[in-house]
Each structure stands twice: as C-alpha cells, then as structure tokens.
Amino acid sequence: MKLIFLASLALIAPVFAQTAARTKTLDAVDTLAKDLKPSRVLVYKKVGDRELEMHVFEPEGFKTGDKRACYLIIHGGGWTGGAPPRMYPFAAHYAKLGLVGISLQYRLNSTKTGVTVFDCVKDARSAVRYIRAHASELGIDPQKIIVSGGSAGGHLAAATALFDKVNEDSDDLAVSATPDALVLLFPVIDTSKQGYGQAKIGERWQELSPVHNVRASLPPTLIFHGTGDTVTPFAGAKAFHNAMLKAGNRCELDINEGGVHGYLMRKKELFDDTMTKTDAFLKSLGLLD
C-alpha cells in the first residue's frame, strides 16, 4: 500500500507543480500587462539567424511622418530572463499620452549560447540607433528619445548613454546611441562585489559598471530606488546620483524608504506614483506635453 501511495504521489506531483506555476500570483504590473497588446512588432536587428524585436505601442491618431517623442523601456531579469510583455504597461502609458512607446527584446546572457552581458549592452545601443535611423517611418523625433528600464534593464538603459566603446560591428557608429533622457527603475548600477553582476560579467566588470563610468554631459536622469533593495543595493544608486551631480549632470533620485527590489512593480499605487513622477520629469525636459 505504501509503495502504491508513493508511486501515485510521484505521478501527481508534476501536476501540482504545473498548477502552482499557472496560479502564481500576478503583481500589479503583470496584471496590467496581461490585457495589453502592441500596435505592431518589428525587427530592429539580426544576429546570425536570430531576429530581435521591438514591441511598439502607437498613440491614437498616429501616422507615419509624425515627430513624436519615444519612450523605450527595457525589461529586467538579471540579463538572463524576462521578455518585452513584462514592461507593456510602461510603453502603453506613454502611448496614451501621445508618445511612441516601445518595449525591447534583447539577447539573454547564457553560457550555453555564448551570449555575454556585453552582447546585451550592444543590443540596447543598437536599438537606440535603429530608432534614430528610422525615425521618420516610426513617427519619432530623433532628438526626443527616452530610455528606461528596470533592474538589469535599467543597466542596459544607462548603457546606451555610458558605454561608447561597446558596439555591434554592424552598427553605424555615425548614429548616436545616446538618448535624450534616462529613467532608471531600481537599476543594476554598480557591478562591483558590493553591487550586482560581477560574476556574470567577469573580469571586465568595471567596463560595464555605470557608477564607475560617470562623466560630464550625460542625459538628464531620474532614478527610482528602494532603501531595502538587497539585490541591487541602494548604496549604488546613491553613489551614482552623487557622481552625476559632481560631474555637472542633472540627476534626480526618488527614494522609497524600505522599498525592496522591484517595489514599484508590485502595487498599483506605487506604479501610478512612479508614472506621475516620471511624467513631471519628462514635462520639465520638454519631452511630454
């Protein structure tokens, strides 16, 4: 009897596991995302036989030839996971306000495929160049590109402005990858041992550490970070903020006391607060009416 019970348990355990996976509690942003669909999906880059996509949310009344600001959002996942739908609510929010919203796909870091974090950075920088080079057909003003991202996506957003030496061989380097504004959500901002990502990047980690590469003339930047973040420690965001100000750049740090990693994704009121503050920041730059 005991053997029969154990055998039955072994058979039904996978079913329970699958059910648990399907019934995983959605956070606020997941809940918003599940009912959203992009206006179109386009390929911005080909690497070998791999096509990388932009999921585009176009505003009401959009037409080719418009010169709208663009809000490009990049998902997180430690560079190893995640997908564009996770960030649909951010792109859709700005499409409702008249911008072209885009959620980006990029290659994921993997020892099996040989994709490195440097490749992730290359994809983010290629994406900005693609938007600028195809601005007229995308209905975008090439001088009004906002790049945002959460966690590792925040790192890749910062990378578009910071890491000028990391570029895809096929990119046209005459086209700037630097955006006109950055909005960083609990970003990977320090890749030292005190931060996040050194083990994944390897010995060249400092080349991809935003806090170690701050200089003058970087885009205006807004950072959202929680003091209780133990994944991408708050100390890194504070150090980056201070370094930006010291270099003469505009940088604002919105602090959530006790906020853990991803805090603003978890509750609708926190997401709404983030978007309201981001709206105000972009209005101050003339990037949002």
C-alpha positions in Angstrom: 0.0 0.0 0.0 2.8 2.4 0.9 4.5 1.7 -2.4 1.3 2.4 -4.3 0.8 5.7 -2.5 4.4 6.8 -3.2 4.0 5.9 -6.9 0.8 7.8 -7.1 2.4 10.8 -5.4 5.2 10.7 -7.9 2.7 10.8 -10.8 0.6 13.7 -9.5 3.5 15.9 -8.1 4.3 17.3 -11.6 0.6 18.2 -12.0 0.6 20.1 -8.7 3.8 21.9 -9.8 2.3 22.9 -13.1 -0.9 24.1 -11.4 1.2 26.2 -8.9 3.1 27.8 -11.8 -0.1 28.6 -13.6 -1.7 30.1 -10.5 1.3 32.2 -9.5 0.1 35.5 -8.1 0.5 38.3 -10.6 1.9 41.6 -9.3 0.3 44.9 -10.3 2.3 45.4 -13.5 1.7 41.8 -14.6 -2.0 42.3 -14.1 -1.9 45.4 -16.2 0.2 43.8 -18.9 -2.0 40.7 -19.5 -4.6 42.7 -21.3 -2.3 44.8 -23.4 -1.2 44.2 -27.0 1.3 46.3 -29.1 0.2 48.0 -32.2 2.9 46.1 -34.1 6.1 44.1 -33.7 9.1 44.9 -35.8 12.6 43.5 -36.1 15.4 46.0 -35.3 18.4 43.8 -35.5 19.6 40.4 -36.8 22.4 38.5 -35.2 23.2 35.3 -37.1 19.8 33.6 -37.5 18.3 35.5 -34.5 15.9 38.3 -35.0 15.4 40.8 -32.2 12.1 42.7 -31.8 10.6 45.9 -30.7 7.1 45.8 -29.5 5.6 49.1 -30.5 2.7 50.9 -28.9 1.4 53.7 -31.2 -0.7 56.6 -29.8 -4.2 57.4 -31.0 -4.1 59.3 -34.3 -0.6 58.1 -35.0 0.6 58.4 -38.6 3.9 57.8 -40.3 5.8 61.1 -40.6 4.8 62.3 -37.1 7.6 63.6 -34.9 6.6 62.2 -31.5 8.8 61.6 -28.5 9.7 58.0 -28.0 9.7 56.1 -24.7 11.8 52.9 -24.9 11.5 50.5 -22.0 13.8 47.5 -21.3 12.9 44.6 -19.1 15.0 43.1 -16.3 15.7 39.6 -15.3 19.4 39.7 -14.4 20.2 39.8 -18.1 19.3 36.1 -18.2 15.5 36.1 -18.2 12.4 38.2 -18.9 10.6 39.4 -22.0 9.0 42.5 -23.5 5.4 41.9 -22.3 6.6 42.4 -18.7 7.1 46.1 -19.4 4.0 46.7 -21.7 2.2 48.9 -19.1 5.1 51.4 -19.2 5.1 51.6 -23.0 1.2 51.7 -23.1 1.1 54.5 -20.5 3.2 56.8 -22.8 1.4 55.8 -25.9 -1.8 57.1 -24.2 0.0 60.4 -23.6 0.9 60.8 -27.3 4.4 59.2 -27.4 5.5 56.1 -29.3 6.1 53.5 -26.6 8.4 50.6 -27.3 9.2 47.5 -25.2 12.5 45.9 -26.2 13.7 42.4 -26.7 17.4 41.6 -26.4 19.6 38.6 -26.4 19.8 37.0 -22.9 23.1 36.2 -21.2 23.8 32.5 -21.3 26.9 30.3 -21.1 25.2 27.8 -23.4 24.6 30.2 -26.2 27.7 32.3 -25.6 25.7 35.5 -25.2 27.5 37.8 -22.8 26.3 40.9 -20.9 28.4 42.9 -23.4 26.1 41.5 -26.1 23.0 42.6 -24.1 24.6 46.1 -24.0 25.2 46.0 -27.7 21.6 45.2 -28.4 20.3 48.1 -26.3 22.6 50.5 -28.1 21.7 49.1 -31.5 18.0 49.7 -30.6 18.5 53.4 -30.0 20.5 53.7 -33.2 17.7 51.9 -35.1 15.1 54.3 -33.7 17.1 57.3 -34.7 17.9 55.9 -38.2 14.3 55.0 -38.9 12.7 58.0 -37.0 10.7 59.2 -39.9 9.0 55.9 -40.6 8.5 55.3 -36.9 6.9 58.7 -36.5 9.5 59.7 -33.9 11.5 62.8 -33.3 15.2 61.6 -33.2 16.0 64.2 -30.6 13.3 63.1 -28.2 14.2 59.6 -27.2 13.7 58.5 -23.6 15.3 55.2 -22.5 14.1 53.5 -19.4 14.5 50.1 -17.8 14.1 48.0 -14.6 16.9 46.2 -12.8 19.2 44.7 -15.5 17.0 46.6 -18.0 17.9 49.8 -16.1 21.6 48.9 -16.5 21.0 48.5 -20.3 19.2 51.8 -20.4 22.2 53.5 -18.7 24.5 51.6 -21.0 23.0 53.4 -24.1 24.5 56.7 -22.7 27.6 55.4 -20.9 29.4 52.7 -22.8 30.5 54.3 -26.1 33.1 51.6 -26.7 30.7 48.7 -26.6 29.1 48.5 -30.1 27.9 45.8 -32.5 30.2 45.6 -35.5 27.3 46.0 -37.9 26.1 49.3 -36.2 26.5 52.6 -38.0 28.6 54.5 -35.3 27.8 57.8 -37.0 24.3 57.4 -35.5 24.3 58.3 -31.8 23.1 55.6 -29.3 22.8 58.3 -26.5 19.2 59.0 -25.5 17.9 62.4 -24.6 16.8 61.3 -21.1 17.1 58.3 -18.8 14.6 56.8 -16.4 16.1 54.1 -14.3 14.0 51.8 -12.2 15.9 50.0 -9.3 18.8 49.6 -11.8 21.9 47.5 -11.7 24.1 50.5 -11.3 27.3 49.1 -9.6 28.7 45.8 -10.9 31.4 45.6 -8.3 31.3 42.9 -5.5 29.3 45.4 -3.4 26.7 45.6 -6.2 25.3 43.1 -8.7 26.6 41.3 -11.7 30.3 40.9 -11.3 30.2 37.1 -11.6 28.1 37.3 -14.7 30.2 39.9 -16.5 33.6 38.6 -15.5 37.0 40.3 -15.0 36.0 43.2 -17.3 33.1 44.1 -15.0 34.3 47.7 -14.5 33.8 48.5 -18.1 30.1 47.8 -17.6 29.6 49.4 -14.2 27.6 52.7 -14.6 28.8 54.1 -11.3 32.4 53.7 -12.4 31.9 55.4 -15.8 30.1 58.6 -14.9 31.3 61.7 -16.9 30.1 65.1 -17.8 27.4 65.8 -20.5 25.3 62.7 -19.8 21.5 62.8 -20.4 19.2 64.1 -17.6 18.4 61.1 -15.4 15.7 60.1 -13.0 16.3 57.1 -10.7 13.7 55.2 -8.6 15.3 53.0 -5.9 14.3 51.5 -2.5 16.5 51.6 0.5 15.6 48.0 1.3 16.9 46.7 -2.0 19.3 43.8 -1.3 19.6 42.7 -5.0 20.9 46.0 -6.5 21.9 47.7 -3.2 20.6 51.3 -2.7 24.2 52.4 -1.9 25.0 52.1 -5.6 22.1 54.3 -6.7 23.1 56.9 -4.1 26.8 56.8 -5.3 25.7 57.1 -8.9 23.4 60.1 -8.1 26.2 61.8 -6.3 28.7 61.2 -9.1 26.3 62.5 -11.7 25.8 65.7 -9.7 29.5 66.1 -9.2 30.1 65.8 -13.0 27.5 68.6 -13.6 24.7 66.3 -14.9 21.1 66.6 -14.0 20.1 63.6 -11.9 17.2 63.1 -9.5 16.9 60.2 -7.1 13.4 59.2 -5.9 13.9 57.2 -2.7 11.3 54.7 -1.4 12.1 54.1 2.3 12.3 50.3 2.9 11.4 49.5 -0.7 12.7 46.1 -1.8 13.9 45.2 -5.3 11.1 45.8 -7.8 8.9 47.5 -5.2 7.2 49.8 -7.7 6.0 46.8 -9.8 4.2 45.2 -7.0 1.4 47.6 -6.1 -0.8 49.7 -8.4 -0.5 52.8 -6.3 3.3 52.6 -6.4 3.3 52.1 -10.2 1.0 55.0 -10.6 3.2 57.2 -8.3 6.2 56.3 -10.4 4.5 57.2 -13.6 3.2 60.5 -12.2 6.7 61.5 -11.1 8.2 60.3 -14.4 5.6 62.4 -16.3 6.6 65.5 -14.3 10.3 64.8 -15.1 9.7 64.5 -18.8 7.5 67.6 -18.9 10.3 69.6 -17.3 12.5 68.5 -20.2 10.0 69.3 -22.9 9.6 65.6 -23.8 6.0 65.4 -22.7 3.3 68.0 -23.3 
